[in-house]
Amino acid sequence: MSLRRLSPPLHLLRSFSAVVRFGSVSRAAEALHLTQSAVSKQIKELEAWVGVPLFGRARKRLALTPAGEHYEKTVRALLGQLEAATLELITSDEGAGVLHLSSLPTFGAKWLIPRLPMFQQLHPQITLQFVPYVHSYDFERPELDCSILFGEGHWPGAQAHYLTGKDVALIAPRLATAAWRIEAPADVAQHTLLWHVTVPEAWQRWSETHGVGGLDPLAGPQFDQFQTMIRAVMAGMGVALVPRCLVQDEITAGVVREPLPGGGYRSDLGYWFCYPERRSQRHALDCFRRWLLGCADATVEPAGGPQALAG
């Protein structure tokens, strides 16, 4: 079978993908600035090209066949890669480029996004495109260049640079009423402990740091995002351990409080900027890495003290 037979014309694939995306030939035609008859003809031409029905036609409505559904997923991904590659080529003058990155949602919203306008001012020729975090460590995917991950800094095949997050704060609801009195570490045991599913050992580490016994570290509600846990503290659900970089704004604003001086601990875990070695020479990535590490260097974290642990 010839290569030409296996490579349908791009305009046929674009029409096919558009019909699936918009759910009808008429809406696809409008988006593509074509007539309905032209789009219908292209769909039939593509089906003739591949020799497989892509749509079932019942009651004047189009529905993907199983083969068409499988094919459309591949076509959609390929068209997306082609568009990304074309955009990168268009903007590929010296010092320019497109950088595809992902970040944990809370870290992105509370630490990274507020700083990005500065990066845009310094490097207006670089376009940042966020990839869903579900693909955060699949560097084999062509649409992911780098990612901000949470952990100890060891991911196979990836370069990792520490940013922030090891300084963990103990936070409580803002009202220091009798019900929320915390005057010593031992008082924490009297309150509901909120914990993050990614860091189940946090309360155990905290209790070891402050010499507090009798804690059941997994007895309270669990959360999968620190932002949700911060909101739970604000609502009075309990006390929590949160990386200071994610909660300092709320502490400063007084919507939550740190009930104890030096009441947190130093964690082994933090936020790291990661990328595969083979992409380290990309100019856009190098610019973003140097800028990001500069931001991290400007973030002052306690280096020791009674609350510090090795890590």
Buried (B, 14 or more C-beta within 10 A) or exposed (E): EEEEEEEBEEBBBBBBBBBBEBEBBBBBBBBBEBEBEBBBBBBEBBBEBBEEEBBEEEEEEBEBBEEBEEBBEEBBEEBEEEEBEEBBEEBBEEEBBBBBBBBBBBBBBBBBEEEBEEBEEEBEBBBBBEBEBEBBBEBEBEBBBBBBBBBEBEBEEBBBEBBBBBBBBBBBBBEEEEEBEBEEBBBBBEBEBBBBEBBEBBBEBBBEBBEBEEBEBEEBBEBEBBBBBBBBBBEBBBBBBBBBBBBBBBBEEEBBBBBBEBBBBBBBBBBBBBBBEEBEEBBBBEBBBEBBBEBBEEBEBEEEEEBBBEE
